[in-house]
Amino acid sequence: MVKVALFVRLEAKPGKEKEVEQFLLDGLPLVQAEPATTAWFGIRLGPSTFGIFDAFPDEAGREAHLAGKVAAALMAQAGDLFSAPPSIEKVDVLAAKLPG
């Protein structure tokens, strides 16, 4: 069961929307290697607004993800891809339906 999550909001710089989309697509194989990342979604909220939603069984899993390869790549490319620093919110999961 997942108990905690992250919601990351990303605003692409003008003209960088395709690169942000590709960044999210490229992130999937990295998080598939993270045993404590129960669910991970790269999402598009609008023409230049993107996001990541991921869920974890506990705080240790969330912290492991924040110290992992996707987070490092996100911060390394933030200045080039995004018009503002990524907004990373730690959230609690109240209810979830996941494949069993």
Gaussian input, Z-matrix of N, CA and C with variables (Angstrom, degrees):
# hf/3-21g

backbone

0 1
 N
 C     1     B1
 C     2     B2     1     A1
 N     3     B3     2     A2     1     D1
 C     4     B4     3     A3     2     D2
 C     5     B5     4     A4     3     D3
 N     6     B6     5     A5     4     D4
 C     7     B7     6     A6     5     D5
 C     8     B8     7     A7     6     D6
 N     9     B9     8     A8     7     D7
 C    10    B10     9     A9     8     D8
 C    11    B11    10    A10     9     D9
 N    12    B12    11    A11    10    D10
 C    13    B13    12    A12    11    D11
 C    14    B14    13    A13    12    D12
 N    15    B15    14    A14    13    D13
 C    16    B16    15    A15    14    D14
 C    17    B17    16    A16    15    D15
 N    18    B18    17    A17    16    D16
 C    19    B19    18    A18    17    D17
 C    20    B20    19    A19    18    D18
 N    21    B21    20    A20    19    D19
 C    22    B22    21    A21    20    D20
 C    23    B23    22    A22    21    D21
 N    24    B24    23    A23    22    D22
 C    25    B25    24    A24    23    D23
 C    26    B26    25    A25    24    D24
 N    27    B27    26    A26    25    D25
 C    28    B28    27    A27    26    D26
 C    29    B29    28    A28    27    D27
 N    30    B30    29    A29    28    D28
 C    31    B31    30    A30    29    D29
 C    32    B32    31    A31    30    D30
 N    33    B33    32    A32    31    D31
 C    34    B34    33    A33    32    D32
 C    35    B35    34    A34    33    D33
 N    36    B36    35    A35    34    D34
 C    37    B37    36    A36    35    D35
 C    38    B38    37    A37    36    D36
 N    39    B39    38    A38    37    D37
 C    40    B40    39    A39    38    D38
 C    41    B41    40    A40    39    D39
 N    42    B42    41    A41    40    D40
 C    43    B43    42    A42    41    D41
 C    44    B44    43    A43    42    D42
 N    45    B45    44    A44    43    D43
 C    46    B46    45    A45    44    D44
 C    47    B47    46    A46    45    D45
 N    48    B48    47    A47    46    D46
 C    49    B49    48    A48    47    D47
 C    50    B50    49    A49    48    D48
 N    51    B51    50    A50    49    D49
 C    52    B52    51    A51    50    D50
 C    53    B53    52    A52    51    D51
 N    54    B54    53    A53    52    D52
 C    55    B55    54    A54    53    D53
 C    56    B56    55    A55    54    D54
 N    57    B57    56    A56    55    D55
 C    58    B58    57    A57    56    D56
 C    59    B59    58    A58    57    D57
 N    60    B60    59    A59    58    D58
 C    61    B61    60    A60    59    D59
 C    62    B62    61    A61    60    D60
 N    63    B63    62    A62    61    D61
 C    64    B64    63    A63    62    D62
 C    65    B65    64    A64    63    D63
 N    66    B66    65    A65    64    D64
 C    67    B67    66    A66    65    D65
 C    68    B68    67    A67    66    D66
 N    69    B69    68    A68    67    D67
 C    70    B70    69    A69    68    D68
 C    71    B71    70    A70    69    D69
 N    72    B72    71    A71    70    D70
 C    73    B73    72    A72    71    D71
 C    74    B74    73    A73    72    D72
 N    75    B75    74    A74    73    D73
 C    76    B76    75    A75    74    D74
 C    77    B77    76    A76    75    D75
 N    78    B78    77    A77    76    D76
 C    79    B79    78    A78    77    D77
 C    80    B80    79    A79    78    D78
 N    81    B81    80    A80    79    D79
 C    82    B82    81    A81    80    D80
 C    83    B83    82    A82    81    D81
 N    84    B84    83    A83    82    D82
 C    85    B85    84    A84    83    D83
 C    86    B86    85    A85    84    D84
 N    87    B87    86    A86    85    D85
 C    88    B88    87    A87    86    D86
 C    89    B89    88    A88    87    D87
 N    90    B90    89    A89    88    D88
 C    91    B91    90    A90    89    D89
 C    92    B92    91    A91    90    D90
 N    93    B93    92    A92    91    D91
 C    94    B94    93    A93    92    D92
 C    95    B95    94    A94    93    D93
 N    96    B96    95    A95    94    D94
 C    97    B97    96    A96    95    D95
 C    98    B98    97    A97    96    D96
 N    99    B99    98    A98    97    D97
 C   100   B100    99    A99    98    D98
 C   101   B101   100   A100    99    D99
 N   102   B102   101   A101   100   D100
 C   103   B103   102   A102   101   D101
 C   104   B104   103   A103   102   D102
 N   105   B105   104   A104   103   D103
 C   106   B106   105   A105   104   D104
 C   107   B107   106   A106   105   D105
 N   108   B108   107   A107   106   D106
 C   109   B109   108   A108   107   D107
 C   110   B110   109   A109   108   D108
 N   111   B111   110   A110   109   D109
 C   112   B112   111   A111   110   D110
 C   113   B113   112   A112   111   D111
 N   114   B114   113   A113   112   D112
 C   115   B115   114   A114   113   D113
 C   116   B116   115   A115   114   D114
 N   117   B117   116   A116   115   D115
 C   118   B118   117   A117   116   D116
 C   119   B119   118   A118   117   D117
 N   120   B120   119   A119   118   D118
 C   121   B121   120   A120   119   D119
 C   122   B122   121   A121   120   D120
 N   123   B123   122   A122   121   D121
 C   124   B124   123   A123   122   D122
 C   125   B125   124   A124   123   D123
 N   126   B126   125   A125   124   D124
 C   127   B127   126   A126   125   D125
 C   128   B128   127   A127   126   D126
 N   129   B129   128   A128   127   D127
 C   130   B130   129   A129   128   D128
 C   131   B131   130   A130   129   D129
 N   132   B132   131   A131   130   D130
 C   133   B133   132   A132   131   D131
 C   134   B134   133   A133   132   D132
 N   135   B135   134   A134   133   D133
 C   136   B136   135   A135   134   D134
 C   137   B137   136   A136   135   D135
 N   138   B138   137   A137   136   D136
 C   139   B139   138   A138   137   D137
 C   140   B140   139   A139   138   D138
 N   141   B141   140   A140   139   D139
 C   142   B142   141   A141   140   D140
 C   143   B143   142   A142   141   D141
 N   144   B144   143   A143   142   D142
 C   145   B145   144   A144   143   D143
 C   146   B146   145   A145   144   D144
 N   147   B147   146   A146   145   D145
 C   148   B148   147   A147   146   D146
 C   149   B149   148   A148   147   D147
 N   150   B150   149   A149   148   D148
 C   151   B151   150   A150   149   D149
 C   152   B152   151   A151   150   D150
 N   153   B153   152   A152   151   D151
 C   154   B154   153   A153   152   D152
 C   155   B155   154   A154   153   D153
 N   156   B156   155   A155   154   D154
 C   157   B157   156   A156   155   D155
 C   158   B158   157   A157   156   D156
 N   159   B159   158   A158   157   D157
 C   160   B160   159   A159   158   D158
 C   161   B161   160   A160   159   D159
 N   162   B162   161   A161   160   D160
 C   163   B163   162   A162   161   D161
 C   164   B164   163   A163   162   D162
 N   165   B165   164   A164   163   D163
 C   166   B166   165   A165   164   D164
 C   167   B167   166   A166   165   D165
 N   168   B168   167   A167   166   D166
 C   169   B169   168   A168   167   D167
 C   170   B170   169   A169   168   D168
 N   171   B171   170   A170   169   D169
 C   172   B172   171   A171   170   D170
 C   173   B173   172   A172   171   D171
 N   174   B174   173   A173   172   D172
 C   175   B175   174   A174   173   D173
 C   176   B176   175   A175   174   D174
 N   177   B177   176   A176   175   D175
 C   178   B178   177   A177   176   D176
 C   179   B179   178   A178   177   D177
 N   180   B180   179   A179   178   D178
 C   181   B181   180   A180   179   D179
 C   182   B182   181   A181   180   D180
 N   183   B183   182   A182   181   D181
 C   184   B184   183   A183   182   D182
 C   185   B185   184   A184   183   D183
 N   186   B186   185   A185   184   D184
 C   187   B187   186   A186   185   D185
 C   188   B188   187   A187   186   D186
 N   189   B189   188   A188   187   D187
 C   190   B190   189   A189   188   D188
 C   191   B191   190   A190   189   D189
 N   192   B192   191   A191   190   D190
 C   193   B193   192   A192   191   D191
 C   194   B194   193   A193   192   D192
 N   195   B195   194   A194   193   D193
 C   196   B196   195   A195   194   D194
 C   197   B197   196   A196   195   D195
 N   198   B198   197   A197   196   D196
 C   199   B199   198   A198   197   D197
 C   200   B200   199   A199   198   D198
 N   201   B201   200   A200   199   D199
 C   202   B202   201   A201   200   D200
 C   203   B203   202   A202   201   D201
 N   204   B204   203   A203   202   D202
 C   205   B205   204   A204   203   D203
 C   206   B206   205   A205   204   D204
 N   207   B207   206   A206   205   D205
 C   208   B208   207   A207   206   D206
 C   209   B209   208   A208   207   D207
 N   210   B210   209   A209   208   D208
 C   211   B211   210   A210   209   D209
 C   212   B212   211   A211   210   D210
 N   213   B213   212   A212   211   D211
 C   214   B214   213   A213   212   D212
 C   215   B215   214   A214   213   D213
 N   216   B216   215   A215   214   D214
 C   217   B217   216   A216   215   D215
 C   218   B218   217   A217   216   D216
 N   219   B219   218   A218   217   D217
 C   220   B220   219   A219   218   D218
 C   221   B221   220   A220   219   D219
 N   222   B222   221   A221   220   D220
 C   223   B223   222   A222   221   D221
 C   224   B224   223   A223   222   D222
 N   225   B225   224   A224   223   D223
 C   226   B226   225   A225   224   D224
 C   227   B227   226   A226   225   D225
 N   228   B228   227   A227   226   D226
 C   229   B229   228   A228   227   D227
 C   230   B230   229   A229   228   D228
 N   231   B231   230   A230   229   D229
 C   232   B232   231   A231   230   D230
 C   233   B233   232   A232   231   D231
 N   234   B234   233   A233   232   D232
 C   235   B235   234   A234   233   D233
 C   236   B236   235   A235   234   D234
 N   237   B237   236   A236   235   D235
 C   238   B238   237   A237   236   D236
 C   239   B239   238   A238   237   D237
 N   240   B240   239   A239   238   D238
 C   241   B241   240   A240   239   D239
 C   242   B242   241   A241   240   D240
 N   243   B243   242   A242   241   D241
 C   244   B244   243   A243   242   D242
 C   245   B245   244   A244   243   D243
 N   246   B246   245   A245   244   D244
 C   247   B247   246   A246   245   D245
 C   248   B248   247   A247   246   D246
 N   249   B249   248   A248   247   D247
 C   250   B250   249   A249   248   D248
 C   251   B251   250   A250   249   D249
 N   252   B252   251   A251   250   D250
 C   253   B253   252   A252   251   D251
 C   254   B254   253   A253   252   D252
 N   255   B255   254   A254   253   D253
 C   256   B256   255   A255   254   D254
 C   257   B257   256   A256   255   D255
 N   258   B258   257   A257   256   D256
 C   259   B259   258   A258   257   D257
 C   260   B260   259   A259   258   D258
 N   261   B261   260   A260   259   D259
 C   262   B262   261   A261   260   D260
 C   263   B263   262   A262   261   D261
 N   264   B264   263   A263   262   D262
 C   265   B265   264   A264   263   D263
 C   266   B266   265   A265   264   D264
 N   267   B267   266   A266   265   D265
 C   268   B268   267   A267   266   D266
 C   269   B269   268   A268   267   D267
 N   270   B270   269   A269   268   D268
 C   271   B271   270   A270   269   D269
 C   272   B272   271   A271   270   D270
 N   273   B273   272   A272   271   D271
 C   274   B274   273   A273   272   D272
 C   275   B275   274   A274   273   D273
 N   276   B276   275   A275   274   D274
 C   277   B277   276   A276   275   D275
 C   278   B278   277   A277   276   D276
 N   279   B279   278   A278   277   D277
 C   280   B280   279   A279   278   D278
 C   281   B281   280   A280   279   D279
 N   282   B282   281   A281   280   D280
 C   283   B283   282   A282   281   D281
 C   284   B284   283   A283   282   D282
 N   285   B285   284   A284   283   D283
 C   286   B286   285   A285   284   D284
 C   287   B287   286   A286   285   D285
 N   288   B288   287   A287   286   D286
 C   289   B289   288   A288   287   D287
 C   290   B290   289   A289   288   D288
 N   291   B291   290   A290   289   D289
 C   292   B292   291   A291   290   D290
 C   293   B293   292   A292   291   D291
 N   294   B294   293   A293   292   D292
 C   295   B295   294   A294   293   D293
 C   296   B296   295   A295   294   D294
 N   297   B297   296   A296   295   D295
 C   298   B298   297   A297   296   D296
 C   299   B299   298   A298   297   D297

   B1=1.4544
   B2=1.5299
   B3=1.2952
   B4=1.4654
   B5=1.5243
   B6=1.3169
   B7=1.4641
   B8=1.5158
   B9=1.3465
   B10=1.4589
   B11=1.5241
   B12=1.3353
   B13=1.4657
   B14=1.5169
   B15=1.3140
   B16=1.4614
   B17=1.5174
   B18=1.3233
   B19=1.4603
   B20=1.5180
   B21=1.3209
   B22=1.4623
   B23=1.5163
   B24=1.3148
   B25=1.4690
   B26=1.5216
   B27=1.3426
   B28=1.4585
   B29=1.5212
   B30=1.2985
   B31=1.4687
   B32=1.5183
   B33=1.3369
   B34=1.4653
   B35=1.5216
   B36=1.3310
   B37=1.4538
   B38=1.5271
   B39=1.3348
   B40=1.4569
   B41=1.5339
   B42=1.3278
   B43=1.4530
   B44=1.5162
   B45=1.3380
   B46=1.4688
   B47=1.5320
   B48=1.3170
   B49=1.4584
   B50=1.5346
   B51=1.3035
   B52=1.4758
   B53=1.5255
   B54=1.3304
   B55=1.4610
   B56=1.5288
   B57=1.3373
   B58=1.4677
   B59=1.5294
   B60=1.3222
   B61=1.4653
   B62=1.5324
   B63=1.3258
   B64=1.4614
   B65=1.5255
   B66=1.3282
   B67=1.4631
   B68=1.5283
   B69=1.3306
   B70=1.4632
   B71=1.5294
   B72=1.3090
   B73=1.4689
   B74=1.5309
   B75=1.3207
   B76=1.4669
   B77=1.5279
   B78=1.3302
   B79=1.4623
   B80=1.5190
   B81=1.3355
   B82=1.4644
   B83=1.5247
   B84=1.3343
   B85=1.4724
   B86=1.5289
   B87=1.3177
   B88=1.4640
   B89=1.5224
   B90=1.3326
   B91=1.4680
   B92=1.5255
   B93=1.3229
   B94=1.4626
   B95=1.5269
   B96=1.3189
   B97=1.4677
   B98=1.5298
   B99=1.3130
   B100=1.4629
   B101=1.5308
   B102=1.3166
   B103=1.4664
   B104=1.5293
   B105=1.3125
   B106=1.4680
   B107=1.5276
   B108=1.3350
   B109=1.4640
   B110=1.5215
   B111=1.3293
   B112=1.4545
   B113=1.5213
   B114=1.3324
   B115=1.4629
   B116=1.5240
   B117=1.3306
   B118=1.4723
   B119=1.5204
   B120=1.3198
   B121=1.4585
   B122=1.5189
   B123=1.3193
   B124=1.4603
   B125=1.5192
   B126=1.3271
   B127=1.4652
   B128=1.5226
   B129=1.3272
   B130=1.4614
   B131=1.5264
   B132=1.3274
   B133=1.4555
   B134=1.5194
   B135=1.3152
   B136=1.4588
   B137=1.5094
   B138=1.3353
   B139=1.4633
   B140=1.5336
   B141=1.3210
   B142=1.4666
   B143=1.5288
   B144=1.3260
   B145=1.4563
   B146=1.5289
   B147=1.3217
   B148=1.4518
   B149=1.5215
   B150=1.3084
   B151=1.4459
   B152=1.5084
   B153=1.2998
   B154=1.4604
   B155=1.5234
   B156=1.3310
   B157=1.4547
   B158=1.5147
   B159=1.3041
   B160=1.4553
   B161=1.5172
   B162=1.3420
   B163=1.4642
   B164=1.5234
   B165=1.3315
   B166=1.4608
   B167=1.5289
   B168=1.3317
   B169=1.4643
   B170=1.5299
   B171=1.3404
   B172=1.4619
   B173=1.5283
   B174=1.3113
   B175=1.4693
   B176=1.5195
   B177=1.3289
   B178=1.4662
   B179=1.5299
   B180=1.3181
   B181=1.4638
   B182=1.5068
   B183=1.3305
   B184=1.4689
   B185=1.5194
   B186=1.3095
   B187=1.4630
   B188=1.5338
   B189=1.3415
   B190=1.4666
   B191=1.5215
   B192=1.3194
   B193=1.4635
   B194=1.5342
   B195=1.3209
   B196=1.4666
   B197=1.5233
   B198=1.3147
   B199=1.4607
   B200=1.5325
   B201=1.3398
   B202=1.4576
   B203=1.5177
   B204=1.3321
   B205=1.4590
   B206=1.5217
   B207=1.3234
   B208=1.4622
   B209=1.5246
   B210=1.3203
   B211=1.4681
   B212=1.5258
   B213=1.3222
   B214=1.4693
   B215=1.5179
   B216=1.3272
   B217=1.4669
   B218=1.5276
   B219=1.3248
   B220=1.4644
   B221=1.5198
   B222=1.3176
   B223=1.4610
   B224=1.5290
   B225=1.3261
   B226=1.4628
   B227=1.5204
   B228=1.3342
   B229=1.4612
   B230=1.5249
   B231=1.3142
   B232=1.4649
   B233=1.5239
   B234=1.3215
   B235=1.4595
   B236=1.5094
   B237=1.3109
   B238=1.4677
   B239=1.5189
   B240=1.3288
   B241=1.4602
   B242=1.5224
   B243=1.3297
   B244=1.4571
   B245=1.5224
   B246=1.3428
   B247=1.4634
   B248=1.5207
   B249=1.3207
   B250=1.4714
   B251=1.5217
   B252=1.3226
   B253=1.4632
   B254=1.5343
   B255=1.3245
   B256=1.4654
   B257=1.5301
   B258=1.3304
   B259=1.4607
   B260=1.5254
   B261=1.3330
   B262=1.4607
   B263=1.5232
   B264=1.3363
   B265=1.4571
   B266=1.5209
   B267=1.3232
   B268=1.4573
   B269=1.5269
   B270=1.3222
   B271=1.4666
   B272=1.5238
   B273=1.3269
   B274=1.4650
   B275=1.5229
   B276=1.3159
   B277=1.4565
   B278=1.5189
   B279=1.3314
   B280=1.4588
   B281=1.5259
   B282=1.3329
   B283=1.4603
   B284=1.5117
   B285=1.3335
   B286=1.4656
   B287=1.5178
   B288=1.3274
   B289=1.4636
   B290=1.5214
   B291=1.3150
   B292=1.4505
   B293=1.5174
   B294=1.3331
   B295=1.4697
   B296=1.5226
   B297=1.2932
   B298=1.4522
   B299=1.4659
   A1=109.73
   A2=115.65
   A3=119.71
   A4=109.45
   A5=114.66
   A6=120.13
   A7=112.62
   A8=116.63
   A9=120.56
   A10=109.22
   A11=115.05
   A12=119.78
   A13=110.00
   A14=114.06
   A15=122.36
   A16=108.12
   A17=116.04
   A18=121.09
   A19=106.13
   A20=115.46
   A21=121.67
   A22=108.12
   A23=116.58
   A24=121.84
   A25=108.25
   A26=115.56
   A27=122.45
   A28=109.67
   A29=117.10
   A30=121.64
   A31=107.84
   A32=115.54
   A33=120.99
   A34=111.16
   A35=115.75
   A36=120.16
   A37=108.15
   A38=117.94
   A39=119.45
   A40=110.46
   A41=115.12
   A42=121.07
   A43=114.64
   A44=118.36
   A45=122.03
   A46=112.38
   A47=117.90
   A48=120.83
   A49=112.62
   A50=117.84
   A51=120.74
   A52=110.93
   A53=117.25
   A54=120.48
   A55=111.48
   A56=116.47
   A57=119.84
   A58=109.65
   A59=116.49
   A60=120.29
   A61=110.40
   A62=117.12
   A63=120.71
   A64=111.30
   A65=117.09
   A66=121.02
   A67=110.44
   A68=116.47
   A69=120.06
   A70=111.12
   A71=117.12
   A72=120.13
   A73=111.09
   A74=116.43
   A75=121.27
   A76=112.34
   A77=117.04
   A78=120.37
   A79=113.79
   A80=116.98
   A81=119.65
   A82=113.83
   A83=119.77
   A84=117.94
   A85=113.34
   A86=117.50
   A87=120.36
   A88=111.36
   A89=116.83
   A90=118.75
   A91=111.78
   A92=117.80
   A93=119.38
   A94=110.74
   A95=116.94
   A96=121.52
   A97=112.40
   A98=118.17
   A99=122.09
   A100=109.45
   A101=118.75
   A102=120.36
   A103=114.20
   A104=118.69
   A105=120.35
   A106=113.14
   A107=117.62
   A108=119.77
   A109=106.63
   A110=115.65
   A111=122.28
   A112=111.60
   A113=116.47
   A114=121.75
   A115=108.26
   A116=115.67
   A117=120.72
   A118=107.67
   A119=115.98
   A120=121.95
   A121=109.89
   A122=117.01
   A123=122.50
   A124=105.55
   A125=117.65
   A126=120.83
   A127=111.92
   A128=114.73
   A129=121.82
   A130=106.85
   A131=116.14
   A132=121.91
   A133=112.41
   A134=117.06
   A135=122.24
   A136=108.55
   A137=117.91
   A138=120.90
   A139=114.19
   A140=116.92
   A141=119.70
   A142=112.63
   A143=116.83
   A144=121.86
   A145=109.39
   A146=114.76
   A147=122.18
   A148=108.89
   A149=116.26
   A150=118.96
   A151=111.60
   A152=113.89
   A153=123.05
   A154=106.30
   A155=115.07
   A156=120.45
   A157=106.34
   A158=116.54
   A159=120.29
   A160=109.61
   A161=114.47
   A162=120.20
   A163=110.42
   A164=114.33
   A165=122.10
   A166=109.92
   A167=116.83
   A168=119.53
   A169=113.46
   A170=116.19
   A171=119.03
   A172=110.36
   A173=114.83
   A174=120.94
   A175=111.92
   A176=117.90
   A177=120.57
   A178=110.65
   A179=117.37
   A180=120.79
   A181=112.13
   A182=115.94
   A183=119.85
   A184=110.04
   A185=117.73
   A186=121.04
   A187=111.13
   A188=116.95
   A189=119.96
   A190=110.31
   A191=116.70
   A192=120.42
   A193=110.38
   A194=116.63
   A195=120.24
   A196=112.08
   A197=117.02
   A198=121.62
   A199=111.60
   A200=117.06
   A201=121.26
   A202=114.63
   A203=114.77
   A204=122.85
   A205=113.61
   A206=118.43
   A207=119.70
   A208=110.06
   A209=116.85
   A210=120.10
   A211=110.75
   A212=117.05
   A213=120.45
   A214=110.73
   A215=117.58
   A216=121.09
   A217=110.64
   A218=116.19
   A219=120.66
   A220=110.58
   A221=116.71
   A222=119.52
   A223=111.57
   A224=117.33
   A225=120.56
   A226=111.84
   A227=117.36
   A228=120.94
   A229=113.13
   A230=117.27
   A231=121.19
   A232=112.82
   A233=117.86
   A234=120.61
   A235=113.52
   A236=116.97
   A237=121.49
   A238=112.50
   A239=117.75
   A240=120.95
   A241=115.52
   A242=117.69
   A243=120.05
   A244=113.02
   A245=114.76
   A246=119.87
   A247=112.24
   A248=116.90
   A249=122.99
   A250=107.05
   A251=117.69
   A252=118.97
   A253=110.57
   A254=117.92
   A255=119.88
   A256=110.83
   A257=115.62
   A258=121.69
   A259=107.43
   A260=116.60
   A261=121.77
   A262=108.82
   A263=115.62
   A264=121.07
   A265=110.12
   A266=116.40
   A267=121.44
   A268=107.21
   A269=115.55
   A270=120.24
   A271=109.83
   A272=115.51
   A273=122.26
   A274=108.41
   A275=117.57
   A276=122.65
   A277=107.87
   A278=116.55
   A279=121.37
   A280=111.66
   A281=117.05
   A282=121.80
   A283=108.16
   A284=116.73
   A285=120.44
   A286=109.99
   A287=115.16
   A288=121.96
   A289=106.15
   A290=116.42
   A291=122.69
   A292=108.65
   A293=116.47
   A294=117.74
   A295=109.88
   A296=116.32
   A297=119.70
   A298=112.10
   D1=143.86
   D2=177.60
   D3=-94.01
   D4=141.37
   D5=-178.73
   D6=-122.89
   D7=-27.59
   D8=-178.53
   D9=-132.11
   D10=160.45
   D11=-177.41
   D12=-152.12
   D13=175.22
   D14=172.28
   D15=-128.54
   D16=140.43
   D17=169.04
   D18=-122.19
   D19=117.86
   D20=-177.50
   D21=-114.81
   D22=122.32
   D23=178.76
   D24=-101.91
   D25=132.00
   D26=-176.30
   D27=-126.76
   D28=127.54
   D29=177.61
   D30=-112.17
   D31=113.04
   D32=-177.79
   D33=-69.85
   D34=143.12
   D35=170.20
   D36=-64.88
   D37=151.27
   D38=177.46
   D39=-54.89
   D40=131.01
   D41=-179.93
   D42=85.51
   D43=-4.15
   D44=-177.90
   D45=-105.59
   D46=10.09
   D47=-175.64
   D48=-60.22
   D49=-43.40
   D50=179.91
   D51=-65.01
   D52=-37.39
   D53=178.75
   D54=-66.62
   D55=-38.21
   D56=177.77
   D57=-66.79
   D58=-42.48
   D59=176.92
   D60=-58.45
   D61=-44.84
   D62=179.53
   D63=-66.21
   D64=-37.44
   D65=176.43
   D66=-57.08
   D67=-44.37
   D68=179.99
   D69=-67.09
   D70=-41.23
   D71=177.27
   D72=-62.27
   D73=-40.86
   D74=179.92
   D75=-70.02
   D76=-21.61
   D77=-179.23
   D78=-74.39
   D79=-23.42
   D80=-176.09
   D81=-57.24
   D82=-48.84
   D83=179.19
   D84=-61.46
   D85=-30.26
   D86=179.42
   D87=-67.39
   D88=-44.19
   D89=-178.66
   D90=-76.05
   D91=-22.60
   D92=176.33
   D93=-63.58
   D94=-22.41
   D95=178.78
   D96=-87.44
   D97=0.05
   D98=-179.93
   D99=-97.24
   D100=106.77
   D101=-175.28
   D102=-62.50
   D103=-28.20
   D104=-177.11
   D105=-92.57
   D106=1.16
   D107=173.98
   D108=-90.92
   D109=100.31
   D110=-174.88
   D111=-73.99
   D112=-40.46
   D113=-179.75
   D114=-142.33
   D115=142.69
   D116=179.94
   D117=-147.09
   D118=131.01
   D119=179.94
   D120=-133.29
   D121=127.42
   D122=167.68
   D123=-96.69
   D124=123.82
   D125=-171.76
   D126=-128.79
   D127=157.17
   D128=173.93
   D129=-114.92
   D130=124.37
   D131=-178.13
   D132=-99.99
   D133=-18.69
   D134=-178.93
   D135=-172.30
   D136=-174.30
   D137=-175.57
   D138=-54.76
   D139=-37.97
   D140=-178.75
   D141=-127.20
   D142=8.01
   D143=-178.05
   D144=-109.50
   D145=126.36
   D146=-177.75
   D147=-126.58
   D148=174.50
   D149=177.83
   D150=-162.12
   D151=168.37
   D152=173.13
   D153=-131.48
   D154=131.39
   D155=172.18
   D156=-124.47
   D157=125.21
   D158=178.11
   D159=-140.25
   D160=150.51
   D161=-174.01
   D162=-129.83
   D163=152.31
   D164=-171.81
   D165=-141.23
   D166=154.94
   D167=179.31
   D168=-72.58
   D169=-23.68
   D170=-176.01
   D171=-161.53
   D172=174.90
   D173=-178.09
   D174=-62.99
   D175=-34.63
   D176=179.37
   D177=-62.67
   D178=-39.81
   D179=177.33
   D180=-65.80
   D181=-40.48
   D182=178.74
   D183=-64.79
   D184=-43.71
   D185=-179.24
   D186=-67.01
   D187=-36.29
   D188=176.78
   D189=-62.72
   D190=-39.51
   D191=178.43
   D192=-65.88
   D193=-43.57
   D194=179.75
   D195=-63.21
   D196=-23.18
   D197=178.08
   D198=-97.01
   D199=5.55
   D200=-173.81
   D201=-92.04
   D202=-170.58
   D203=-172.80
   D204=-69.05
   D205=-38.25
   D206=-179.25
   D207=-66.51
   D208=-44.15
   D209=179.02
   D210=-62.58
   D211=-41.02
   D212=178.39
   D213=-63.81
   D214=-42.34
   D215=179.14
   D216=-66.30
   D217=-39.02
   D218=178.82
   D219=-59.94
   D220=-48.23
   D221=-178.21
   D222=-70.31
   D223=-33.68
   D224=179.69
   D225=-66.63
   D226=-32.29
   D227=-176.41
   D228=-102.07
   D229=-0.70
   D230=-174.84
   D231=-55.53
   D232=-45.28
   D233=-177.50
   D234=-65.04
   D235=-30.58
   D236=-178.98
   D237=-83.82
   D238=-37.43
   D239=-171.35
   D240=-96.49
   D241=-29.42
   D242=-168.33
   D243=-115.23
   D244=145.05
   D245=-179.32
   D246=-79.97
   D247=-14.11
   D248=176.37
   D249=-146.39
   D250=157.59
   D251=177.01
   D252=-57.90
   D253=145.65
   D254=177.35
   D255=-56.15
   D256=136.61
   D257=176.22
   D258=-92.49
   D259=110.86
   D260=-176.27
   D261=-108.79
   D262=114.34
   D263=-179.67
   D264=-111.44
   D265=128.26
   D266=172.47
   D267=-86.43
   D268=127.00
   D269=-177.14
   D270=-128.99
   D271=157.05
   D272=174.39
   D273=-97.48
   D274=139.15
   D275=176.84
   D276=-92.00
   D277=121.18
   D278=-179.52
   D279=-90.90
   D280=-33.30
   D281=-179.96
   D282=-154.32
   D283=148.08
   D284=-179.19
   D285=-154.69
   D286=149.15
   D287=170.81
   D288=-123.49
   D289=117.61
   D290=-179.31
   D291=-127.49
   D292=154.53
   D293=175.32
   D294=-62.17
   D295=143.12
   D296=-175.20
   D297=-105.65

